[in-house]
Amino acid sequence: MEAHVFNSMDYEEFVGKFGNVVERCPMIAAAVWFHRPFASLETLENTFGDFIDSLLPSGKKGILRCISDLAGRDQVRGTLSSESRSEQNQAGMTTLTPAQRSQLNELNASYKNRFHFPFVICARMNDTDTIIDQMTIRIHHSLERELETGIGEVKKICHLRLLDIFNQVAPSTKL
Protein backbone atom coordinates (compact mmCIF):
# COMPACT_ATOMS: atom_id res chain seq x y z
CA MET A 1 0.00 0.00 0.00
CA GLU A 2 1.40 3.35 -0.99
CA ALA A 3 0.95 6.62 0.90
CA HIS A 4 -1.61 7.99 -1.56
CA VAL A 5 -3.87 5.01 -0.79
CA PHE A 6 -4.11 5.59 2.96
CA ASN A 7 -4.07 9.37 2.51
CA SER A 8 -7.18 9.11 0.32
CA MET A 9 -9.13 7.00 2.83
CA ASP A 10 -12.13 8.64 4.43
CA TYR A 11 -12.35 8.66 8.21
CA GLU A 12 -14.37 5.43 8.53
CA GLU A 13 -12.18 3.50 6.12
CA PHE A 14 -8.99 4.70 7.84
CA VAL A 15 -10.24 3.77 11.31
CA GLY A 16 -11.45 0.43 9.94
CA LYS A 17 -8.00 -0.31 8.53
CA PHE A 18 -5.83 1.11 11.35
CA GLY A 19 -8.19 1.03 14.34
CA ASN A 20 -6.46 -1.89 16.07
CA VAL A 21 -2.86 -0.92 15.36
CA VAL A 22 -2.92 0.05 19.03
CA GLU A 23 -4.91 -2.75 20.68
CA ARG A 24 -8.57 -1.85 21.25
CA CYS A 25 -7.84 1.86 20.76
CA PRO A 26 -9.55 2.95 17.53
CA MET A 27 -9.72 6.49 18.92
CA ILE A 28 -5.97 6.76 18.34
CA ALA A 29 -6.41 5.96 14.64
CA ALA A 30 -9.27 8.46 14.56
CA ALA A 31 -6.99 11.16 15.97
CA VAL A 32 -4.11 10.22 13.64
CA TRP A 33 -6.39 10.48 10.58
CA PHE A 34 -6.60 14.24 11.06
CA HIS A 35 -2.84 14.58 10.52
CA ARG A 36 -3.01 13.51 6.85
CA PRO A 37 -1.36 13.58 4.43
CA PHE A 38 1.44 11.22 5.42
CA ALA A 39 4.53 11.13 3.24
CA SER A 40 5.21 7.45 3.97
CA LEU A 41 4.53 4.49 6.23
CA GLU A 42 7.29 5.81 8.49
CA THR A 43 5.52 9.17 8.80
CA LEU A 44 2.25 7.40 9.61
CA GLU A 45 3.98 5.29 12.27
CA ASN A 46 5.67 8.36 13.75
CA THR A 47 2.30 10.11 13.95
CA PHE A 48 0.88 7.19 15.95
CA GLY A 49 3.92 7.34 18.26
CA ASP A 50 3.75 11.13 18.63
CA PHE A 51 0.07 10.95 19.55
CA ILE A 52 0.76 8.32 22.21
CA ASP A 53 3.70 10.34 23.56
CA SER A 54 1.52 13.45 23.82
CA LEU A 55 -0.89 11.75 26.22
CA LEU A 56 -0.87 12.41 29.93
CA PRO A 57 0.20 9.44 32.10
CA SER A 58 -3.48 8.63 32.70
CA GLY A 59 -4.03 8.30 28.94
CA LYS A 60 -0.97 6.08 28.56
CA LYS A 61 -2.19 3.90 31.42
CA GLY A 62 -5.54 3.73 29.63
CA ILE A 63 -3.86 2.39 26.51
CA LEU A 64 -2.09 -0.29 28.57
CA ARG A 65 -5.36 -1.24 30.28
CA CYS A 66 -6.89 -2.00 26.87
CA ILE A 67 -4.40 -4.81 26.30
CA SER A 68 -5.29 -8.35 27.35
CA ASP A 69 -3.20 -10.38 29.76
CA LEU A 70 -0.81 -12.77 28.07
CA ALA A 71 -2.37 -16.25 28.12
CA GLY A 72 -5.15 -14.76 30.21
CA ARG A 73 -8.93 -14.75 30.39
CA ASP A 74 -9.47 -13.39 26.87
CA GLN A 75 -7.32 -16.14 25.38
CA VAL A 76 -9.24 -18.80 27.32
CA ARG A 77 -12.60 -17.31 26.31
CA GLY A 78 -11.54 -16.86 22.69
CA THR A 79 -12.15 -13.10 22.80
CA LEU A 80 -8.68 -11.90 21.83
CA SER A 81 -8.44 -9.72 18.73
CA SER A 82 -7.20 -11.63 15.71
CA GLU A 83 -3.91 -9.71 15.93
CA SER A 84 -3.39 -10.57 19.61
CA ARG A 85 -4.34 -14.20 19.04
CA SER A 86 -1.71 -14.50 16.32
CA GLU A 87 0.94 -12.63 18.32
CA GLN A 88 0.39 -14.72 21.46
CA ASN A 89 0.44 -17.89 19.37
CA GLN A 90 3.80 -16.92 17.83
CA ALA A 91 5.23 -16.38 21.33
CA GLY A 92 4.06 -19.81 22.51
CA MET A 93 1.32 -18.53 24.80
CA THR A 94 -1.12 -21.09 23.40
CA THR A 95 1.09 -24.11 24.14
CA LEU A 96 2.08 -23.44 27.75
CA THR A 97 2.78 -26.28 30.12
CA PRO A 98 0.54 -26.35 33.22
CA ALA A 99 3.48 -25.05 35.28
CA GLN A 100 4.09 -22.15 32.86
CA ARG A 101 0.38 -21.27 32.79
CA SER A 102 0.26 -21.25 36.59
CA GLN A 103 3.41 -19.12 36.82
CA LEU A 104 2.11 -16.70 34.20
CA ASN A 105 -1.27 -16.39 35.95
CA GLU A 106 0.48 -15.59 39.24
CA LEU A 107 2.80 -13.07 37.61
CA ASN A 108 -0.09 -11.43 35.70
CA ALA A 109 -2.07 -11.04 38.94
CA SER A 110 0.90 -9.67 40.90
CA TYR A 111 1.84 -7.28 38.11
CA LYS A 112 -1.71 -5.92 37.77
CA ASN A 113 -2.01 -5.59 41.53
CA ARG A 114 1.21 -3.52 41.62
CA PHE A 115 0.73 -1.32 38.53
CA HIS A 116 -3.06 -1.40 37.89
CA PHE A 117 -2.54 -2.27 34.23
CA PRO A 118 -1.52 -5.53 32.54
CA PHE A 119 2.02 -6.50 31.64
CA VAL A 120 2.71 -5.48 28.04
CA ILE A 121 5.46 -6.91 25.87
CA CYS A 122 5.75 -7.31 22.12
CA ALA A 123 5.02 -11.04 22.10
CA ARG A 124 6.14 -11.46 18.49
CA MET A 125 9.64 -10.38 19.44
CA ASN A 126 9.86 -12.78 22.39
CA ASP A 127 9.23 -16.36 23.40
CA THR A 128 7.54 -17.82 26.47
CA ASP A 129 10.68 -18.08 28.59
CA THR A 130 11.76 -14.53 27.79
CA ILE A 131 8.29 -13.19 28.55
CA ILE A 132 8.23 -14.92 31.94
CA ASP A 133 11.76 -13.67 32.67
CA GLN A 134 10.79 -10.12 31.73
CA MET A 135 7.68 -10.24 33.92
CA THR A 136 9.80 -11.42 36.84
CA ILE A 137 12.25 -8.54 36.31
CA ARG A 138 9.83 -5.77 35.41
CA ILE A 139 7.49 -6.31 38.35
CA HIS A 140 10.22 -4.66 40.46
CA HIS A 141 10.37 -1.49 38.33
CA SER A 142 8.95 1.82 39.49
CA LEU A 143 5.55 2.80 38.12
CA GLU A 144 7.13 5.53 35.99
CA ARG A 145 9.71 3.19 34.49
CA GLU A 146 7.15 0.49 33.81
CA LEU A 147 4.75 2.93 32.20
CA GLU A 148 7.55 4.05 29.89
CA THR A 149 8.57 0.45 29.16
CA GLY A 150 4.98 -0.64 28.51
CA ILE A 151 4.37 2.24 26.10
CA GLY A 152 7.63 1.38 24.33
CA GLU A 153 6.31 -2.17 23.87
CA VAL A 154 3.00 -0.79 22.53
CA LYS A 155 4.99 1.12 19.91
CA LYS A 156 6.82 -2.07 18.88
CA ILE A 157 3.46 -3.82 18.51
CA CYS A 158 2.15 -0.84 16.53
CA HIS A 159 5.18 -0.99 14.22
CA LEU A 160 4.70 -4.68 13.46
CA ARG A 161 0.95 -4.30 12.96
CA LEU A 162 1.49 -1.48 10.51
CA LEU A 163 3.99 -3.63 8.63
CA ASP A 164 1.39 -6.41 8.55
CA ILE A 165 -1.14 -4.03 7.04
CA PHE A 166 1.41 -3.03 4.44
CA ASN A 167 2.41 -6.68 3.85
CA GLN A 168 6.07 -5.96 4.53
CA VAL A 169 6.78 -8.34 7.40
CA ALA A 170 7.85 -11.95 7.50
CA PRO A 171 5.59 -14.36 9.45
CA SER A 172 8.00 -14.52 12.40
CA THR A 173 9.99 -11.54 13.63
CA LYS A 174 11.54 -12.86 16.83
CA LEU A 175 14.81 -11.17 17.71
C-alpha positions as CSV (number, residue, x, y, z in Angstrom):
1,M,0.0,0.0,0.0
2,E,1.4,3.4,-1.0
3,A,0.9,6.6,0.9
4,H,-1.6,8.0,-1.6
5,V,-3.9,5.0,-0.8
6,F,-4.1,5.6,3.0
7,N,-4.1,9.4,2.5
8,S,-7.2,9.1,0.3
9,M,-9.1,7.0,2.8
10,D,-12.1,8.6,4.4
11,Y,-12.4,8.7,8.2
12,E,-14.4,5.4,8.5
13,E,-12.2,3.5,6.1
14,F,-9.0,4.7,7.8
15,V,-10.2,3.8,11.3
16,G,-11.5,0.4,9.9
17,K,-8.0,-0.3,8.5
18,F,-5.8,1.1,11.3
19,G,-8.2,1.0,14.3
20,N,-6.5,-1.9,16.1
21,V,-2.9,-0.9,15.4
22,V,-2.9,0.1,19.0
23,E,-4.9,-2.8,20.7
24,R,-8.6,-1.8,21.3
25,C,-7.8,1.9,20.8
26,P,-9.6,3.0,17.5
27,M,-9.7,6.5,18.9
28,I,-6.0,6.8,18.3
29,A,-6.4,6.0,14.6
30,A,-9.3,8.5,14.6
31,A,-7.0,11.2,16.0
32,V,-4.1,10.2,13.6
33,W,-6.4,10.5,10.6
34,F,-6.6,14.2,11.1
35,H,-2.8,14.6,10.5
36,R,-3.0,13.5,6.9
37,P,-1.4,13.6,4.4
38,F,1.4,11.2,5.4
39,A,4.5,11.1,3.2
40,S,5.2,7.5,4.0
41,L,4.5,4.5,6.2
42,E,7.3,5.8,8.5
43,T,5.5,9.2,8.8
44,L,2.3,7.4,9.6
45,E,4.0,5.3,12.3
46,N,5.7,8.4,13.7
47,T,2.3,10.1,14.0
48,F,0.9,7.2,15.9
49,G,3.9,7.3,18.3
50,D,3.8,11.1,18.6
51,F,0.1,11.0,19.6
52,I,0.8,8.3,22.2
53,D,3.7,10.3,23.6
54,S,1.5,13.4,23.8
55,L,-0.9,11.8,26.2
56,L,-0.9,12.4,29.9
57,P,0.2,9.4,32.1
58,S,-3.5,8.6,32.7
59,G,-4.0,8.3,28.9
60,K,-1.0,6.1,28.6
61,K,-2.2,3.9,31.4
62,G,-5.5,3.7,29.6
63,I,-3.9,2.4,26.5
64,L,-2.1,-0.3,28.6
65,R,-5.4,-1.2,30.3
66,C,-6.9,-2.0,26.9
67,I,-4.4,-4.8,26.3
68,S,-5.3,-8.3,27.4
69,D,-3.2,-10.4,29.8
70,L,-0.8,-12.8,28.1
71,A,-2.4,-16.2,28.1
72,G,-5.2,-14.8,30.2
73,R,-8.9,-14.8,30.4
74,D,-9.5,-13.4,26.9
75,Q,-7.3,-16.1,25.4
76,V,-9.2,-18.8,27.3
77,R,-12.6,-17.3,26.3
78,G,-11.5,-16.9,22.7
79,T,-12.2,-13.1,22.8
80,L,-8.7,-11.9,21.8
81,S,-8.4,-9.7,18.7
82,S,-7.2,-11.6,15.7
83,E,-3.9,-9.7,15.9
84,S,-3.4,-10.6,19.6
85,R,-4.3,-14.2,19.0
86,S,-1.7,-14.5,16.3
87,E,0.9,-12.6,18.3
88,Q,0.4,-14.7,21.5
89,N,0.4,-17.9,19.4
90,Q,3.8,-16.9,17.8
91,A,5.2,-16.4,21.3
92,G,4.1,-19.8,22.5
93,M,1.3,-18.5,24.8
94,T,-1.1,-21.1,23.4
95,T,1.1,-24.1,24.1
96,L,2.1,-23.4,27.7
97,T,2.8,-26.3,30.1
98,P,0.5,-26.4,33.2
99,A,3.5,-25.0,35.3
100,Q,4.1,-22.1,32.9
101,R,0.4,-21.3,32.8
102,S,0.3,-21.3,36.6
103,Q,3.4,-19.1,36.8
104,L,2.1,-16.7,34.2
105,N,-1.3,-16.4,35.9
106,E,0.5,-15.6,39.2
107,L,2.8,-13.1,37.6
108,N,-0.1,-11.4,35.7
109,A,-2.1,-11.0,38.9
110,S,0.9,-9.7,40.9
111,Y,1.8,-7.3,38.1
112,K,-1.7,-5.9,37.8
113,N,-2.0,-5.6,41.5
114,R,1.2,-3.5,41.6
115,F,0.7,-1.3,38.5
116,H,-3.1,-1.4,37.9
117,F,-2.5,-2.3,34.2
118,P,-1.5,-5.5,32.5
119,F,2.0,-6.5,31.6
120,V,2.7,-5.5,28.0
121,I,5.5,-6.9,25.9
122,C,5.8,-7.3,22.1
123,A,5.0,-11.0,22.1
124,R,6.1,-11.5,18.5
125,M,9.6,-10.4,19.4
126,N,9.9,-12.8,22.4
127,D,9.2,-16.4,23.4
128,T,7.5,-17.8,26.5
129,D,10.7,-18.1,28.6
130,T,11.8,-14.5,27.8
131,I,8.3,-13.2,28.5
132,I,8.2,-14.9,31.9
133,D,11.8,-13.7,32.7
134,Q,10.8,-10.1,31.7
135,M,7.7,-10.2,33.9
136,T,9.8,-11.4,36.8
137,I,12.2,-8.5,36.3
138,R,9.8,-5.8,35.4
139,I,7.5,-6.3,38.4
140,H,10.2,-4.7,40.5
141,H,10.4,-1.5,38.3
142,S,9.0,1.8,39.5
143,L,5.6,2.8,38.1
144,E,7.1,5.5,36.0
145,R,9.7,3.2,34.5
146,E,7.2,0.5,33.8
147,L,4.7,2.9,32.2
148,E,7.6,4.1,29.9
149,T,8.6,0.4,29.2
150,G,5.0,-0.6,28.5
151,I,4.4,2.2,26.1
152,G,7.6,1.4,24.3
153,E,6.3,-2.2,23.9
154,V,3.0,-0.8,22.5
155,K,5.0,1.1,19.9
156,K,6.8,-2.1,18.9
157,I,3.5,-3.8,18.5
158,C,2.2,-0.8,16.5
159,H,5.2,-1.0,14.2
160,L,4.7,-4.7,13.5
161,R,0.9,-4.3,13.0
162,L,1.5,-1.5,10.5
163,L,4.0,-3.6,8.6
164,D,1.4,-6.4,8.6
165,I,-1.1,-4.0,7.0
166,F,1.4,-3.0,4.4
167,N,2.4,-6.7,3.9
168,Q,6.1,-6.0,4.5
169,V,6.8,-8.3,7.4
170,A,7.8,-11.9,7.5
171,P,5.6,-14.4,9.5
172,S,8.0,-14.5,12.4
173,T,10.0,-11.5,13.6
174,K,11.5,-12.9,16.8
175,L,14.8,-11.2,17.7
